[in-house]
Amino acid sequence: MIIRKIAVGPDYKSGAMHYVVGQPVLDKTYKIHTIKINKETQFVEVWIEDEGNNVVCWKEFNPAMPISIENNINF
C-alpha cells in the first residue's frame, strides 16, 4: 500500500502532527515526496523533495510512537 498521510501523536484531532504527501514544508522550500515504512528498522520515514528534484529523508518516527497511517486508496 502507498501511504498518503500520517498523524504522529497521542491525540489525532488536537495533539498530533499531520504529514501529507505533497504538503509544502520548511517555508515552502520542500514538499513531502514519500512516506514509507523502512522494512529493516520499522521506522516510518518522511522523504522531502526540493525544487531541483533532490529527495532526502527528513524525519524518522520510531514504531513505539503513536502513529496513525492513512493509505492512498484509488477506486
N, C-alpha and C positions, 0 to 999 in steps of 0.2 A: 504494500500500500504506500501511497505517496502522502506524506504529512503536509497539511495545508496550514495548520495553526497549532501552537502550544500555549498553554497557560501555566505559569510556574508560580506556585504559592499555595497556601492552605485554603484560601477563600476565593473561589473562581470569580465571583462578581466584584468584590471590593478590595481584595488583598493580593491578587495575582498580577504578575506581569504577563502581557499577551504579546506574542510574536507571530506575525502572519507573513507568509511568502509574498514578496512584492512590496512589503511595507518599507517606506524610507526610514533610515536610521542615521545616527551620527550627523546631525544637522543637514540631513538630506544629501550627504555626500556618498552614501551607500544605500543599497536596498537589500532586503533579505532575499537571498538566492535560493537556498535549500535548507530544509530542516530534516535531519535524519538521525537514526539511532546507529551508533557505532557498534558493529557486531562483536568486536573484541572486548570493549570496555563497558558496553551497555549504556554509555553516556548519551544523552540527547545533545546533538551538536547543531548550532545555528551558523550557517555559512552566509557571508555577505559578499556583494559584488559592487565594484566602483564603476565609474563611467567608462573606464578603459577596459572593462570586462575582466578585471582581475578578481578572482574569487579567493577569499581567505576564511578560515574558521574564526568566528568572532566570540562565540560563547559555547561552553560545555556545561551541562547540568548533570549532576550525579543522579543515578537512578533512585537513590534514597530520598530525594526531594519530591514533594508532591507536584506531579506534572499531569495535566490533562492534555490529551492528544486528540486533535481533530483531523481526520484523514480527508483527502480530496476524493470525493466520490462523483464520478461522471456517469450519468444515466443515459 
